[in-house]
Amino acid sequence: MLRFLARRTAGALVIILLISAITFFLFFALPSDPARMSCGKNCTADALAVIHKNLGLDQPVLLQYWHYMTGIFTGRDFSVGHCAAPCFGYSFSNQQPVWGTIVDRFPTTLSLTVGGAVVFLTVGVGFGMIAAAFQGRWIDKFFSSLSLVANSLQIYFVGILALAVFVTGLHWADNPAYYPITENPGKWFTGMLIPWLVLSIIFVANYTRMTRSQMVEQLSEDHVRTARAKGLDRRTVFFRYAWRGALAPIVTIFGIDLGSLFGGAIITEFTFSLHGLGRLAVDSVNQTDLPTLMAVMLISCTAIVLANIVVDAAYAFIDPRVRLA
């Protein structure tokens, strides 16, 4: 098990390093001048010189990349001051350390994505198991039809509709907003409830259909029929034998869906005016704020890679054949 996790961790470090290199050279090794791109239309020679000095664009590209990567762990000195580790540089738009902005925005995105993942895993897998347990009956057809309808919906449409109905019309929910969980857990939950449900609606549909199909397949396997022949009750056969076999593919797909979940979080943050990393990335693109955009990309990719390591560990725990391999 430890050797398995060590291989996965080493591979993840290589992936993160490659992503950082590609991201850096994509923005700083282009023929166009990144400093002029960020300086704006009314750029002066003095302003352009300051940006060049801050970015170290007068140095070789490989040396620039080395300073950027070492600065993340050891910090860097800029003309505007010392940037303590982890240092991702200074924002072009407000001349503030990028890491401080990331720290302010990250809890919103973390709450949104983790809460959405909990909702669609719980509801989607639950609906799929119920549909499989009543295969061929009206409840199976109901959840299967509901998943097809939900899969055709879009976040921006469902979000606006939810605001109009549950917040403005019926007053059943508070206006979505982020409150730190450490300050007020109740307001944190009520403020994020509608964004969680809207973000997870498409994933709920996918996991309902996937769980149902996996459970139906497992219920027809030889080891399940053998367990029934031994006289085990239906609940034991369903959860101990069929559910264990259906869980591994679901965990695998969940690791892949984490990237899609972040993409959906960008749209959800705009729909409900939540100031998270997704909205920060879009604002950085509009303002050509390259240091902030690079930091968001690196942190997002690192979070996805780390989440996949956790999923791999869970997969190895569920399926002993992975550990033996």
Summary of the structure (lengths in Angstrom):
residues: 325
radius of gyration: 24.2
end to end distance: 9.8
largest distance: 84.3
contacts: 1019
relative contact order: 0.13
helix: 76%
strand: 2%
